[in-house]
Amino acid sequence: MRILLQFPEGLKQYALEHAKRLEKDGDEVFISASPTFGACDLAIDEAKSIGADKIVHFGHNMFNKVDFNVEFVPFEVDAPIQILERSLDKLASFKRIGIVTTVQHLHQLQKIREFYERNGFVVVIGKPFGFAKADGQILGCDVGSAARIDRDVDAHVYFGGGRFHPMGAVINTTKPFLMVEPFEGVVEFIDHYREMYRKRSKGKVLAALNSKNIGIMVSTKNGQSNIALGRLLKKRIEEHGMQAQLLVSNTFDFESMNNMMEFDAFVNTACPRIAMDDTTRTIKPILSPNELSELIRIREAL
């Protein structure tokens, strides 16, 4: 069998080990050297170009159905949960807490829950919106496990590596949000970032207020492609007196976008985190569809 292996950046260090293991079983193995941003970003075109029979995608659960043979291999990481002891004082004024984590630590979720319950907390674990596949799991684009229970808890707790995943949950919740990062040893509330993102969003809308030409970003990635939304936004933009054009790419290169000087702003229909996290990488503002609606509302009010 001809197999294409695909690893996210944090797991590429294990690529050679897995390739050699499969070769011993008689398979012909290729490794995708391209970046991948999750199960929404499968190397299907690469697999087809080399005639692969299967993609083995490490580190994520299935995102959506695709017309290709893909084996998903979630990568479990045993993080030291002793760090939870340091969170108790910070959570002392709360009774009901929600817990979220990433796919790498789902197998530890029950132990985390038991720890907090032993220490007198009522623990609530929510269900994702649909892209994530397990209760308590969050993705960069699916924070339902936190957002759904926001009204039912006094505070949220994220357990896992990095700030990428909890930042998406912070923006979509209203309660105090504690990040427990076991690898860096960080235990801190991060809900103050909500105000930062709110101000940044307002600034982008105001910067794009006088736009005449808007580029609509449409991805070709398996889990990010939304050409229907792109067409809808194009029609809406043009109905309000601006010009719009669909821009298509698999991975948007921000330096290349900066060369599109005729556009005054961009609207993102690909990964929703682009409009949140990558706005400083382009000269012109990148708006979310909701921010575009706000822009149109303000223009109509003037």
Residue frames as qw, qx, qy, qz and C-alpha x, y, z in Angstrom:
[[0.000, 0.888, 0.460, 0.000, 0.00, 0.00, 0.00],
 [0.378, 0.359, -0.026, 0.853, 1.18, 3.52, -0.77],
 [0.377, -0.760, -0.487, 0.207, 0.64, 5.76, 2.26],
 [0.210, 0.611, -0.091, 0.758, 1.03, 9.49, 2.82],
 [0.487, -0.483, -0.550, 0.477, 1.73, 10.45, 6.44],
 [0.026, 0.712, 0.112, 0.693, 0.62, 13.87, 7.66],
 [0.539, -0.405, -0.511, 0.534, 1.67, 15.45, 10.94],
 [0.090, -0.977, -0.131, -0.143, 0.94, 18.85, 12.53],
 [0.297, 0.774, -0.409, 0.381, 4.01, 20.92, 13.35],
 [0.459, -0.628, 0.506, -0.372, 4.32, 19.74, 16.94],
 [0.884, -0.110, 0.443, -0.103, 4.38, 16.09, 15.89],
 [0.686, 0.674, -0.269, -0.060, 6.58, 16.24, 12.78],
 [0.109, -0.669, 0.720, -0.148, 9.49, 15.14, 14.97],
 [0.642, -0.102, 0.735, -0.193, 7.91, 11.65, 15.02],
 [0.710, 0.535, -0.109, -0.446, 7.39, 11.40, 11.25],
 [0.382, 0.534, -0.748, -0.099, 10.49, 9.38, 10.37],
 [0.269, -0.188, 0.879, -0.346, 9.87, 6.87, 13.17],
 [0.672, 0.315, 0.489, -0.458, 6.36, 6.09, 11.92],
 [0.616, 0.618, -0.328, -0.363, 7.44, 6.00, 8.28],
 [0.192, 0.467, -0.863, 0.013, 10.13, 3.40, 8.95],
 [0.440, -0.008, 0.803, -0.401, 7.73, 1.28, 10.99],
 [0.723, 0.471, 0.243, -0.444, 5.24, 1.16, 8.13],
 [0.473, 0.637, -0.557, -0.246, 7.95, 0.43, 5.58],
 [0.136, -0.313, 0.929, -0.145, 8.89, -2.66, 7.57],
 [0.593, 0.273, 0.652, -0.386, 5.33, -3.85, 7.00],
 [0.476, 0.217, 0.713, 0.466, 5.90, -3.57, 3.26],
 [0.228, 0.885, 0.387, -0.120, 4.18, -0.23, 2.62],
 [0.466, 0.342, 0.120, 0.807, 5.58, 2.52, 0.43],
 [0.292, -0.780, -0.427, 0.353, 5.54, 5.62, 2.62],
 [0.284, 0.538, 0.077, 0.790, 5.67, 9.32, 1.85],
 [0.300, -0.551, -0.481, 0.613, 5.69, 12.12, 4.42],
 [0.156, 0.869, 0.315, 0.348, 3.88, 15.38, 3.75],
 [0.503, -0.081, -0.208, 0.835, 6.28, 18.25, 4.41],
 [0.092, -0.568, -0.265, -0.774, 3.54, 20.86, 4.11],
 [0.134, -0.082, 0.576, -0.803, 2.15, 22.62, 7.18],
 [0.353, -0.436, -0.754, -0.341, -1.22, 21.42, 8.39],
 [0.196, -0.330, 0.280, -0.880, -3.60, 23.30, 10.64],
 [0.539, -0.027, 0.631, -0.557, -5.76, 20.36, 11.70],
 [0.427, 0.221, 0.872, 0.095, -8.12, 17.75, 10.32],
 [0.407, 0.803, 0.269, -0.342, -9.69, 20.58, 8.31],
 [0.219, 0.834, -0.424, -0.275, -6.48, 20.63, 6.28],
 [0.862, -0.068, 0.491, 0.104, -5.86, 17.17, 4.87],
 [0.078, -0.555, 0.596, 0.574, -3.18, 16.67, 2.20],
 [0.750, 0.370, 0.518, -0.180, -5.66, 15.21, -0.28],
 [0.555, 0.803, -0.160, -0.150, -4.19, 16.85, -3.38],
 [0.038, -0.674, 0.738, 0.015, -0.71, 15.66, -2.42],
 [0.602, -0.082, 0.781, -0.147, -1.99, 12.14, -1.82],
 [0.747, 0.559, 0.315, -0.176, -3.72, 12.03, -5.20],
 [0.362, 0.844, -0.364, -0.153, -0.68, 13.41, -7.00],
 [0.049, -0.527, 0.848, -0.014, 1.50, 10.54, -5.78],
 [0.682, -0.003, -0.629, -0.372, -1.20, 7.91, -6.21],
 [0.089, -0.228, 0.802, -0.544, -1.49, 7.20, -2.50],
 [0.419, -0.329, -0.813, -0.236, -4.03, 4.66, -1.32],
 [0.513, -0.716, -0.467, 0.076, -4.45, 6.26, 2.10],
 [0.080, 0.674, -0.303, 0.669, -3.58, 9.27, 4.22],
 [0.631, -0.440, -0.553, 0.321, -2.64, 8.63, 7.83],
 [0.011, -0.732, 0.031, -0.681, -3.30, 11.88, 9.66],
 [0.565, -0.201, -0.620, 0.507, -1.80, 12.19, 13.14],
 [0.191, -0.041, -0.365, 0.910, -2.86, 14.35, 16.04],
 [0.393, 0.051, 0.062, -0.916, -6.54, 15.01, 15.33],
 [0.474, 0.303, 0.792, -0.238, -9.94, 13.38, 15.25],
 [0.269, 0.430, 0.682, 0.526, -12.04, 13.26, 12.11],
 [0.040, 0.268, 0.111, -0.956, -13.30, 16.76, 11.20],
 [0.653, 0.402, 0.111, -0.632, -15.69, 16.13, 8.34],
 [0.830, 0.182, 0.520, 0.085, -16.30, 13.45, 5.75],
 [0.126, 0.691, -0.468, -0.536, -14.01, 13.52, 2.73],
 [0.901, 0.387, -0.010, -0.196, -13.91, 11.57, -0.52],
 [0.460, 0.583, -0.645, 0.180, -10.62, 9.86, 0.28],
 [0.859, -0.276, -0.415, 0.113, -9.34, 7.07, 2.47],
 [0.054, 0.676, -0.406, 0.612, -8.09, 8.79, 5.64],
 [0.724, -0.359, -0.547, 0.219, -7.04, 7.15, 8.89],
 [0.160, -0.820, 0.170, -0.523, -7.07, 9.54, 11.85],
 [0.738, -0.118, -0.530, 0.400, -4.63, 8.80, 14.65],
 [0.326, -0.899, 0.006, -0.293, -5.22, 11.00, 17.72],
 [0.571, 0.344, -0.524, 0.530, -1.98, 11.57, 19.60],
 [0.628, -0.729, -0.264, -0.070, -2.37, 11.20, 23.36],
 [0.346, 0.511, -0.440, 0.653, -0.05, 13.18, 25.61],
 [0.633, -0.561, -0.497, 0.191, 0.16, 12.50, 29.34],
 [0.104, 0.677, -0.183, 0.706, 0.53, 15.95, 30.86],
 [0.326, -0.068, -0.730, 0.597, 1.34, 16.28, 34.57],
 [0.330, -0.680, -0.469, -0.457, -1.98, 16.92, 36.27],
 [0.541, -0.419, -0.457, 0.568, -0.28, 17.73, 39.59],
 [0.168, 0.139, 0.057, 0.974, -0.28, 21.32, 38.39],
 [0.340, -0.601, -0.542, -0.479, -4.02, 21.40, 39.09],
 [0.530, -0.518, -0.491, 0.457, -3.17, 21.86, 42.78],
 [0.277, -0.154, -0.017, 0.948, -2.00, 25.38, 41.92],
 [0.156, -0.367, -0.482, -0.780, -5.41, 26.24, 40.47],
 [0.373, -0.542, -0.744, 0.118, -7.37, 25.65, 43.69],
 [0.228, -0.483, -0.305, 0.789, -6.62, 29.01, 45.30],
 [0.047, 0.099, -0.348, -0.931, -7.48, 30.86, 42.10],
 [0.385, -0.292, -0.692, -0.536, -10.82, 29.04, 41.87],
 [0.168, -0.167, -0.792, 0.562, -11.66, 29.31, 45.56],
 [0.276, 0.255, 0.272, -0.886, -14.51, 31.82, 45.05],
 [0.567, 0.166, -0.464, -0.661, -16.29, 29.65, 42.49],
 [0.669, -0.093, 0.642, -0.363, -18.52, 26.61, 42.93],
 [0.817, 0.406, 0.407, -0.043, -19.48, 25.41, 39.44],
 [0.092, -0.654, 0.526, 0.536, -16.68, 25.12, 36.88],
 [0.862, 0.479, 0.057, -0.158, -16.56, 23.98, 33.30],
 [0.522, -0.493, 0.591, 0.369, -13.56, 22.04, 32.00],
 [0.760, 0.636, -0.021, -0.131, -12.25, 21.92, 28.43],
 [0.523, -0.504, 0.576, 0.375, -9.16, 20.46, 26.83],
 [0.435, 0.559, -0.509, -0.489, -7.71, 19.41, 23.48],
 [0.927, 0.136, -0.262, -0.229, -7.76, 16.02, 21.80],
 [0.492, 0.438, -0.674, 0.333, -4.28, 15.24, 23.16],
 [0.023, -0.204, 0.726, -0.656, -5.58, 15.25, 26.74],
 [0.683, -0.211, -0.239, -0.657, -9.11, 13.89, 26.41],
 [0.760, -0.090, -0.639, 0.072, -7.96, 10.65, 28.01],
 [0.339, -0.004, -0.575, 0.745, -7.05, 12.67, 31.12],
 [0.288, -0.426, -0.155, -0.844, -10.35, 14.54, 31.32],
 [0.733, -0.473, -0.444, -0.203, -11.96, 12.12, 33.76],
 [0.665, -0.208, -0.405, 0.592, -9.02, 12.34, 36.18],
 [0.115, 0.223, -0.068, 0.966, -9.17, 16.14, 35.98],
 [0.515, -0.478, -0.324, -0.634, -12.89, 16.05, 36.70],
 [0.777, -0.400, -0.473, 0.113, -12.38, 13.73, 39.67],
 [0.480, 0.023, -0.324, 0.815, -9.67, 16.01, 41.07],
 [0.136, -0.297, 0.009, -0.945, -11.95, 19.02, 41.13],
 [0.678, -0.436, -0.398, -0.438, -14.90, 17.06, 42.48],
 [0.722, -0.248, -0.508, 0.399, -12.75, 15.76, 45.36],
 [0.311, -0.047, -0.245, 0.917, -11.97, 19.37, 46.14],
 [0.095, 0.521, 0.594, -0.605, -15.62, 20.37, 46.37],
 [0.207, 0.326, -0.296, -0.874, -16.38, 21.73, 42.90],
 [0.695, 0.446, 0.514, -0.233, -19.38, 20.93, 40.76],
 [0.220, -0.336, 0.635, 0.660, -17.91, 20.11, 37.36],
 [0.651, 0.599, 0.301, -0.356, -19.79, 20.69, 34.11],
 [0.337, -0.243, 0.691, 0.592, -18.51, 19.32, 30.80],
 [0.516, 0.563, 0.114, -0.635, -20.19, 20.61, 27.67],
 [0.748, 0.313, 0.551, 0.200, -20.78, 19.26, 24.20],
 [0.252, -0.261, 0.396, 0.844, -19.03, 20.66, 21.11],
 [0.471, 0.492, 0.004, -0.733, -20.86, 22.35, 18.25],
 [0.893, 0.369, 0.159, -0.202, -20.00, 19.55, 15.83],
 [0.547, 0.693, -0.461, 0.090, -16.47, 19.83, 14.42],
 [0.102, -0.442, 0.815, -0.361, -14.97, 18.54, 17.66],
 [0.643, -0.053, -0.692, -0.324, -16.04, 14.98, 18.39],
 [0.545, -0.251, -0.729, 0.330, -15.92, 14.60, 22.16],
 [0.385, -0.873, -0.268, -0.135, -17.52, 16.27, 25.16],
 [0.554, -0.755, 0.094, 0.339, -15.12, 18.74, 26.73],
 [0.643, 0.025, 0.376, 0.666, -12.98, 18.99, 23.58],
 [0.216, 0.888, 0.086, -0.397, -12.31, 22.32, 21.91],
 [0.675, 0.291, 0.329, 0.592, -10.79, 23.17, 18.57],
 [0.201, -0.183, 0.065, 0.960, -9.69, 26.53, 17.27],
 [0.282, -0.102, -0.420, -0.857, -12.97, 26.65, 15.34],
 [0.631, -0.418, -0.567, -0.326, -15.25, 24.73, 17.73],
 [0.086, 0.237, -0.621, 0.742, -15.51, 26.04, 21.28],
 [0.606, -0.383, -0.391, -0.577, -19.00, 24.69, 21.88],
 [0.689, -0.255, -0.630, 0.251, -17.86, 22.64, 24.87],
 [0.268, -0.180, -0.383, 0.866, -17.23, 25.94, 26.67],
 [0.196, -0.112, -0.174, -0.959, -19.80, 28.23, 25.04],
 [0.529, -0.347, -0.656, -0.411, -22.75, 25.88, 25.59],
 [0.609, -0.479, -0.578, 0.254, -22.25, 25.80, 29.36],
 [0.254, 0.333, -0.189, 0.888, -21.27, 29.43, 29.90],
 [0.442, -0.507, -0.051, -0.739, -24.56, 30.27, 31.63],
 [0.874, -0.347, -0.305, -0.149, -24.35, 27.16, 33.82],
 [0.786, -0.112, -0.294, 0.533, -20.93, 27.74, 35.39],
 [0.301, -0.921, -0.047, 0.245, -19.15, 30.33, 37.50],
 [0.074, -0.774, 0.533, 0.335, -15.82, 29.89, 35.72],
 [0.909, 0.390, -0.137, -0.056, -14.08, 27.89, 32.99],
 [0.514, -0.611, 0.561, 0.219, -10.86, 25.88, 33.20],
 [0.771, 0.567, -0.272, -0.098, -8.73, 24.97, 30.19],
 [0.684, -0.492, 0.513, 0.165, -6.13, 22.22, 30.63],
 [0.839, 0.405, 0.264, 0.247, -3.59, 21.82, 27.85],
 [0.577, -0.196, 0.213, 0.763, -0.68, 23.22, 25.92],
 [0.230, 0.183, 0.352, 0.889, -0.49, 26.70, 24.46],
 [0.168, 0.402, 0.358, -0.826, -2.90, 29.60, 24.19],
 [0.173, 0.031, -0.620, -0.765, -4.30, 29.01, 20.70],
 [0.300, -0.374, -0.851, -0.214, -7.23, 26.82, 21.73],
 [0.210, -0.576, -0.629, 0.478, -8.36, 28.62, 24.90],
 [0.022, -0.264, 0.067, 0.962, -8.26, 32.03, 23.20],
 [0.273, -0.198, -0.658, -0.673, -11.06, 30.96, 20.88],
 [0.401, -0.509, -0.759, 0.067, -13.09, 29.81, 23.88],
 [0.236, -0.384, -0.343, 0.824, -12.42, 33.01, 25.80],
 [0.106, 0.047, -0.285, -0.951, -13.87, 35.16, 23.02],
 [0.470, -0.247, -0.631, -0.566, -17.05, 33.10, 22.96],
 [0.521, -0.488, -0.668, 0.209, -17.71, 33.01, 26.71],
 [0.135, -0.813, -0.033, -0.566, -18.38, 35.60, 29.41],
 [0.769, -0.637, -0.043, -0.032, -17.19, 33.99, 32.64],
 [0.259, -0.783, 0.561, 0.074, -13.72, 34.02, 34.29],
 [0.920, 0.354, -0.168, -0.029, -11.44, 31.72, 32.29],
 [0.506, -0.691, 0.510, 0.079, -8.49, 29.97, 33.92],
 [0.750, 0.514, -0.415, -0.039, -5.74, 28.48, 31.75],
 [0.724, -0.513, 0.459, 0.037, -3.78, 25.59, 33.27],
 [0.648, 0.659, -0.378, -0.053, -0.78, 25.05, 30.99],
 [0.893, -0.418, 0.161, 0.056, 1.08, 21.97, 32.30],
 [0.838, 0.276, 0.032, 0.470, 4.10, 22.21, 30.01],
 [0.265, 0.613, -0.146, 0.730, 5.03, 25.83, 30.69],
 [0.401, -0.302, -0.661, 0.557, 3.76, 25.63, 34.27],
 [0.101, -0.157, -0.021, -0.982, 1.39, 28.57, 33.78],
 [0.141, -0.572, -0.802, 0.098, -1.82, 28.88, 35.80],
 [0.047, -0.235, -0.095, 0.966, -3.51, 32.21, 35.09],
 [0.386, 0.679, 0.546, -0.304, -6.81, 33.83, 34.21],
 [0.309, -0.040, 0.511, 0.801, -6.90, 34.92, 30.57],
 [0.186, 0.722, 0.666, 0.039, -10.40, 36.37, 30.26],
 [0.090, -0.765, -0.011, 0.638, -8.91, 39.90, 30.13],
 [0.259, -0.119, 0.659, 0.696, -8.06, 39.12, 26.51],
 [0.243, 0.653, 0.715, 0.059, -11.74, 39.50, 25.65],
 [0.024, 0.911, 0.140, -0.387, -11.43, 43.26, 25.85],
 [0.255, -0.508, 0.545, 0.617, -8.28, 43.23, 23.74],
 [0.272, 0.209, 0.832, 0.436, -10.01, 41.28, 20.99],
 [0.155, 0.803, 0.559, -0.134, -13.09, 43.52, 21.23],
 [0.056, -0.840, 0.120, 0.526, -10.98, 46.64, 20.73],
 [0.272, -0.280, 0.717, 0.578, -9.04, 45.02, 17.90],
 [0.284, 0.475, 0.806, 0.210, -12.29, 44.05, 16.18],
 [0.097, 0.897, 0.325, -0.283, -13.66, 47.57, 16.49],
 [0.185, -0.689, 0.372, 0.594, -10.42, 48.99, 15.12],
 [0.324, 0.016, 0.803, 0.499, -10.55, 46.72, 12.06],
 [0.233, 0.701, 0.673, 0.049, -14.11, 47.72, 11.27],
 [0.005, -0.916, -0.082, 0.392, -13.30, 51.42, 11.55],
 [0.285, -0.494, 0.567, 0.594, -10.17, 50.97, 9.40],
 [0.249, 0.177, 0.840, 0.448, -12.28, 49.34, 6.68],
 [0.235, 0.625, 0.533, -0.521, -15.16, 51.81, 6.90],
 [0.326, 0.732, -0.132, -0.583, -14.35, 53.67, 3.69],
 [0.442, -0.147, 0.812, 0.352, -13.51, 50.58, 1.65],
 [0.550, 0.482, -0.194, -0.654, -14.40, 50.57, -2.02],
 [0.720, 0.316, -0.587, -0.191, -12.91, 47.21, -3.03],
 [0.623, -0.447, 0.553, -0.325, -13.08, 44.13, -0.80],
 [0.458, 0.322, -0.813, -0.162, -11.44, 40.75, -1.36],
 [0.836, -0.279, 0.172, -0.440, -13.30, 37.70, -0.07],
 [0.001, 0.496, -0.868, 0.027, -10.98, 34.91, 1.06],
 [0.922, 0.028, 0.008, -0.387, -12.21, 31.43, 0.03],
 [0.308, -0.515, 0.799, 0.031, -10.17, 28.39, 1.02],
 [0.731, 0.236, -0.529, -0.360, -9.88, 25.13, -0.90],
 [0.011, -0.278, 0.898, -0.342, -8.99, 23.11, 2.23],
 [0.333, -0.252, -0.882, -0.221, -11.32, 20.18, 2.87],
 [0.318, -0.582, -0.691, 0.287, -12.72, 21.57, 6.12],
 [0.159, -0.501, -0.146, 0.838, -12.49, 25.29, 5.43],
 [0.063, 0.125, 0.587, 0.797, -13.98, 25.69, 1.97],
 [0.162, 0.615, 0.645, -0.425, -17.16, 27.77, 1.96],
 [0.169, 0.092, 0.472, 0.860, -17.69, 29.15, -1.52],
 [0.144, -0.680, -0.669, -0.264, -21.43, 29.49, -0.89],
 [0.350, -0.784, -0.278, 0.430, -20.73, 31.95, 1.92],
 [0.367, -0.277, 0.289, 0.840, -18.22, 33.74, -0.27],
 [0.066, 0.384, 0.626, 0.675, -20.79, 34.25, -3.02],
 [0.265, -0.783, -0.563, -0.005, -23.38, 35.42, -0.49],
 [0.395, -0.667, -0.093, 0.625, -21.00, 37.97, 0.99],
 [0.296, -0.009, 0.448, 0.843, -19.99, 39.18, -2.48],
 [0.062, -0.607, -0.634, -0.474, -23.61, 39.85, -3.33],
 [0.368, -0.807, -0.410, 0.214, -24.22, 41.60, -0.03],
 [0.430, -0.438, 0.098, 0.783, -21.14, 43.81, -0.38],
 [0.175, 0.159, 0.522, 0.819, -22.10, 44.86, -3.88],
 [0.167, -0.718, -0.636, -0.227, -25.65, 45.59, -2.78],
 [0.376, -0.840, -0.214, 0.328, -24.20, 48.17, -0.41],
 [0.270, 0.960, -0.058, -0.036, -22.22, 50.07, -3.02],
 [0.320, -0.691, 0.612, 0.212, -18.80, 48.40, -2.77],
 [0.700, 0.449, -0.511, -0.219, -16.93, 46.17, -5.19],
 [0.697, -0.417, 0.565, -0.148, -16.03, 42.61, -4.19],
 [0.648, 0.463, -0.574, -0.190, -14.02, 39.76, -5.66],
 [0.947, -0.295, 0.101, -0.074, -13.53, 36.15, -4.56],
 [0.159, 0.724, -0.668, 0.070, -9.92, 35.23, -3.76],
 [0.982, -0.091, -0.075, -0.150, -9.10, 31.52, -3.78],
 [0.232, 0.625, -0.713, 0.217, -6.16, 29.78, -2.14],
 [0.792, -0.203, -0.571, 0.071, -5.34, 26.61, -0.26],
 [0.571, -0.518, -0.297, 0.564, -3.10, 28.40, 2.24],
 [0.165, 0.960, 0.138, 0.179, -3.33, 32.18, 2.19],
 [0.658, 0.004, -0.103, 0.746, 0.08, 33.83, 1.95],
 [0.136, -0.879, -0.326, 0.320, -0.16, 37.16, 3.70],
 [0.287, -0.481, 0.335, 0.757, 2.81, 38.68, 1.89],
 [0.175, 0.236, 0.739, 0.606, 1.11, 37.86, -1.38],
 [0.050, -0.782, -0.621, -0.004, -2.13, 39.40, -0.13],
 [0.248, -0.740, -0.058, 0.622, -0.22, 42.58, 0.71],
 [0.248, -0.140, 0.554, 0.782, 0.67, 42.80, -2.97],
 [0.066, 0.591, 0.732, 0.332, -3.04, 43.08, -3.84],
 [0.177, -0.163, -0.221, 0.945, -2.95, 46.84, -3.36],
 [0.248, -0.283, -0.435, -0.818, -6.28, 47.49, -5.08],
 [0.546, -0.524, -0.644, -0.107, -8.19, 45.93, -2.18],
 [0.164, -0.646, 0.245, -0.704, -9.00, 48.12, 0.80],
 [0.543, -0.335, 0.611, -0.469, -9.97, 45.21, 3.05],
 [0.380, 0.101, -0.894, -0.214, -10.48, 41.46, 3.09],
 [0.736, -0.252, 0.225, -0.587, -13.28, 39.29, 4.45],
 [0.017, 0.336, -0.941, 0.034, -12.40, 35.82, 5.65],
 [0.850, -0.051, -0.076, -0.519, -14.56, 32.73, 4.98],
 [0.660, 0.263, -0.690, 0.137, -11.79, 30.19, 5.67],
 [0.560, -0.268, -0.648, 0.441, -10.58, 29.22, 9.15],
 [0.224, -0.902, -0.292, -0.225, -12.31, 31.68, 11.51],
 [0.649, -0.603, -0.028, 0.463, -9.09, 32.13, 13.45],
 [0.532, 0.306, 0.225, 0.757, -7.51, 33.99, 10.51],
 [0.062, -0.761, -0.218, -0.608, -9.66, 37.07, 11.19],
 [0.640, -0.762, -0.095, -0.018, -8.84, 36.76, 14.91],
 [0.764, -0.494, 0.195, 0.368, -5.13, 35.94, 14.98],
 [0.653, 0.103, 0.374, 0.651, -3.58, 37.00, 11.68],
 [0.186, 0.927, 0.323, 0.028, -4.86, 40.55, 11.33],
 [0.252, -0.866, 0.253, 0.351, -1.43, 42.10, 11.95],
 [0.613, -0.149, 0.621, 0.464, 0.11, 40.15, 9.08],
 [0.387, 0.565, 0.533, 0.497, -1.60, 42.16, 6.35],
 [0.146, 0.042, -0.016, 0.988, -1.47, 45.85, 5.58],
 [0.447, -0.252, -0.272, -0.814, -5.23, 45.96, 5.01],
 [0.495, -0.199, 0.613, -0.583, -7.72, 44.73, 7.65],
 [0.323, -0.059, -0.910, -0.251, -9.09, 41.18, 7.55],
 [0.518, -0.171, 0.248, -0.801, -12.71, 41.08, 8.71],
 [0.204, 0.149, 0.961, -0.117, -14.87, 38.20, 9.83],
 [0.093, -0.474, -0.697, -0.531, -18.37, 37.93, 8.29],
 [0.318, -0.755, -0.531, 0.217, -19.79, 39.36, 11.53],
 [0.313, -0.517, 0.023, 0.796, -17.39, 42.29, 11.36],
 [0.096, 0.162, 0.578, 0.794, -18.46, 42.88, 7.77],
 [0.203, -0.681, -0.677, -0.190, -22.07, 43.07, 9.00],
 [0.355, -0.720, -0.275, 0.529, -21.02, 45.66, 11.57],
 [0.274, -0.206, 0.325, 0.881, -19.20, 47.65, 8.88],
 [0.037, -0.406, -0.666, -0.624, -22.31, 47.67, 6.71],
 [0.297, -0.745, -0.585, 0.121, -24.48, 48.66, 9.68],
 [0.330, -0.600, -0.079, 0.724, -22.26, 51.66, 10.46],
 [0.177, -0.006, 0.489, 0.854, -22.08, 52.74, 6.81],
 [0.120, -0.576, -0.702, -0.402, -25.88, 52.69, 6.57],
 [0.349, -0.756, -0.458, 0.312, -26.17, 54.77, 9.73],
 [0.370, -0.313, 0.084, 0.870, -23.86, 57.53, 8.48]]
